[in-house]
Amino acid sequence: MNGVLNNQARGDSTLRQHSSQLSRPENGHTRKRQRKRKACDTCRHRKIKCEVTTKSKCSFCSKANIPCSLVDYRRQRELRNQNMVDRLETNIQRMEAHFQKIGFNLGEDVNGSSLFDRFQQSDESSSSSPAGNADFITDAGDWNSEPIHLDAEQDLAADTQNLYRTLVEPASDEVDPVIAKDLPCFYVPRCFTDTPNAGFSTLSSEGTKWITHKMEGASVDNLQSFLSLGLHQGSNRGPLEGLFADKAFSPLPPKDEIILLVNDYLQQFNSLCPVFQPSSLLSLCEENNLQGLLNFPGRWASLNVVLAIGYMVRIKNTSIVQADRQKSWLFMKNALAVLNELCFGLPDLWTVQALVGMILFLLGTLSNQPCGYLISSVMRICHVIRLERSDNGSALSPEELEQRRRVFWIAYCLDKEISLRVGTPLAQRDDDMDVLLPMEVPLDNIGTLSTTNQQGTFNVFRSMCELALIRSQVYKHLYSVRAADRPLVEMAAAVEMLNQKLQEWKDSIPVEFQPESRRISAFPKSPLAVTLLFLHLSYFNCLITIHRVTAVWGSRLGMDLIERNSVYNLPHPVVFMSKSLCTNAATASINLLKYIPQSNITVIGILIYYPIFASKTLSSTIVQNPRDTSRIYHIQLIMQVETFVSSLVLDTPNEGIDGLLKDCAEYRSLAETAVREATQICRG
């Protein structure tokens, strides 16, 4: 017994010697312990006691009504720890998925315990068993070929800490920015939950309980308040923060004016193209959220885009367009001023919505040139926040899931629209997405029309998304680089296949809503009449786009197919009707011109493309066959489009409208010249 006590005493004395050696540097002076900062900058400068009385300020700063830096330091430390945990959880989830892919089952071991249970057991055994700690140190020592001395313990700990910081923290000394709600780092994987489900979001109620349990009952109010919309002490900018100067071309109007503009946008534009969720958009108009909104580029740009479109939809008369049009462009400049932050910063759903709103505004103002670059950025950001993937197992509410699907499908439709208009490649391929279509009967009934017998509904927005899928196939099979090298027989087969898909889509629509030149007359006063009109114009445009490939061959198509390919089994007869189908579709598009609302300039700018494209089709048909019996009627239709465009001329010069007028005049001139020359040949 005495031997044991003597050995213990000798061990204690040895340990004290080593500890004294560690605390005494080589020069013999005692190393002074560094104290952590516990006071804010103001209290430390005044040399007064700093007491935190609220969650936002200390007592002195609260009485003096000045900003306090103490809470910022603590909040940044909490966020750094939270981001560290998020990165580790994401990396572990990826590692587990990789191991399961190569054949390792990490869910259970041979004894049936889960991975999470083994982590807990290893933690308990390591904390309670000295032998376990010794084994751990021995194993860790095998990583380094050099022996570990007790004198170098502090250096080893410092190196380990530096290595850990290098792995989980960015190289910059700045604090990690706010992580948006849509990023996958807030998803708790299954391996940490010890439950059979697929996991949950840390922002849900279940996630809050899980974090509280892991923190042994500690409060998570700071994290929740920081993630709330009203707190603006952080920002969602990325590592390029401060590189681009913030500039507001026009200050925001008063709160009451903002609410009126937002309501005008929701009633006259968002009901047609539901880019924003009304509750989320109206929450930006609150007083505490408007302050410091410039620090959040996605929300700042979204609100300014809404205000810009709100001013545009207010324009009812072209004679007084000047003032509201100038205000509209000033707010659009506010949104475009943070375009660099939107593209290079941390992405979220607000960023996608802001960029989509910019595209719609530019299309409505006939400024189509930047839209191709913007839609490419939109689709890339959609991939980052995983909008293109299905939401199975997500902890988001049904309303939030539906809104995410709507935003993606609006961007998808714009991608196909811009690609076929301009002739640029698609930014989103169908092979890289598995997101579901919007709900047939959404909870808010946006985009739905009741049938005449009131026994069913028709979702116009969902039907537009289905048509966009067909338009994607049209580009792939007829207008892509690979399709340009295909033989004529394969192009004819592709035209037949795409025409069949388009007709199947048309047949799936209720008869009273099917695209015909006079169907829209039943809904002249309905708010969704514009959406239905857009659907019909898109259908006729898609029909022209499909058949114009074979329509250029005319009556020579059959002989060319036989001579070039030695094919005796001719394609479907519909391929030989391509020219008449294009002509009829173009005529129907121009006849729908009278239903375009004169009071909504933004909608006019988006829809005017279709009648002009139809004029080009009719002009091409007349040039190919100037002796056609319908040539005079077709020239009158072209002149009708030209007259409509000329009525859009505003007081100030507009390059977009001037370009459209030149195009219409050129189409009319080509058709009239062809008819005049054919008439002279017949008389001569």
HELIX and SHEET records of a PDB file:
HELIX    1   1 ASN A    2  SER A   23  1                                  22    
HELIX    2   2 ASP A   41  ARG A   46  1                                   6    
HELIX    3   3 SER A   59  ALA A   64  1                                   6    
HELIX    4   4 LEU A   70  LYS A  101  1                                  32    
HELIX    5   5 LEU A  115  SER A  128  1                                  14    
HELIX    6   6 PRO A  130  GLY A  141  1                                  12    
HELIX    7   7 LEU A  150  ALA A  152  5                                   3    
HELIX    8   8 GLU A  153  VAL A  168  1                                  16    
HELIX    9   9 PRO A  184  PHE A  186  5                                   3    
HELIX   10  10 ARG A  190  THR A  193  1                                   4    
HELIX   11  11 SER A  205  LYS A  214  1                                  10    
HELIX   12  12 ASP A  221  LEU A  227  1                                   7    
HELIX   13  13 LYS A  255  TYR A  265  1                                  11    
HELIX   14  14 LEU A  266  ASN A  270  3                                   5    
HELIX   15  15 PRO A  278  SER A  283  1                                   6    
HELIX   16  16 GLU A  287  LEU A  290  1                                   4    
HELIX   17  17 LEU A  293  ASN A  295  5                                   3    
HELIX   18  18 PRO A  297  ARG A  314  1                                  18    
HELIX   19  19 THR A  318  ILE A  320  5                                   3    
HELIX   20  20 VAL A  321  LEU A  336  1                                  16    
HELIX   21  21 LEU A  339  PHE A  344  1                                   6    
HELIX   22  22 LEU A  349  GLY A  364  1                                  16    
HELIX   23  23 CYS A  371  VAL A  384  1                                  14    
HELIX   24  24 PRO A  398  VAL A  422  1                                  25    
HELIX   25  25 ASP A  430  ASP A  432  5                                   3    
HELIX   26  26 VAL A  460  VAL A  474  1                                  15    
HELIX   27  27 TYR A  475  TYR A  479  3                                   5    
HELIX   28  28 VAL A  481  ALA A  484  1                                   4    
HELIX   29  29 LEU A  488  ASP A  507  1                                  20    
HELIX   30  30 VAL A  511  PHE A  513  5                                   3    
HELIX   31  31 ARG A  519  ALA A  522  5                                   4    
HELIX   32  32 ALA A  529  ALA A  551  1                                  23    
HELIX   33  33 GLY A  554  ARG A  556  5                                   3    
HELIX   34  34 LEU A  557  ASN A  565  1                                   9    
HELIX   35  35 PRO A  573  MET A  577  5                                   5    
HELIX   36  36 SER A  578  ASN A  591  1                                  14    
HELIX   37  37 LEU A  592  TYR A  595  5                                   4    
HELIX   38  38 ILE A  601  LEU A  607  1                                   7    
HELIX   39  39 TYR A  609  GLN A  624  1                                  16    
HELIX   40  40 ARG A  631  SER A  646  1                                  16    
HELIX   41  41 GLU A  655  ARG A  683  1                                  29    
SHEET    1   A 2 TYR A 187  VAL A 188  0                                        
SHEET    2   A 2 PHE A 200  SER A 201 -1                                        
SHEET    1   B 2 THR A 448  SER A 450  0                                        
SHEET    2   B 2 THR A 457  ASN A 459 -1                                        
END                                                                             
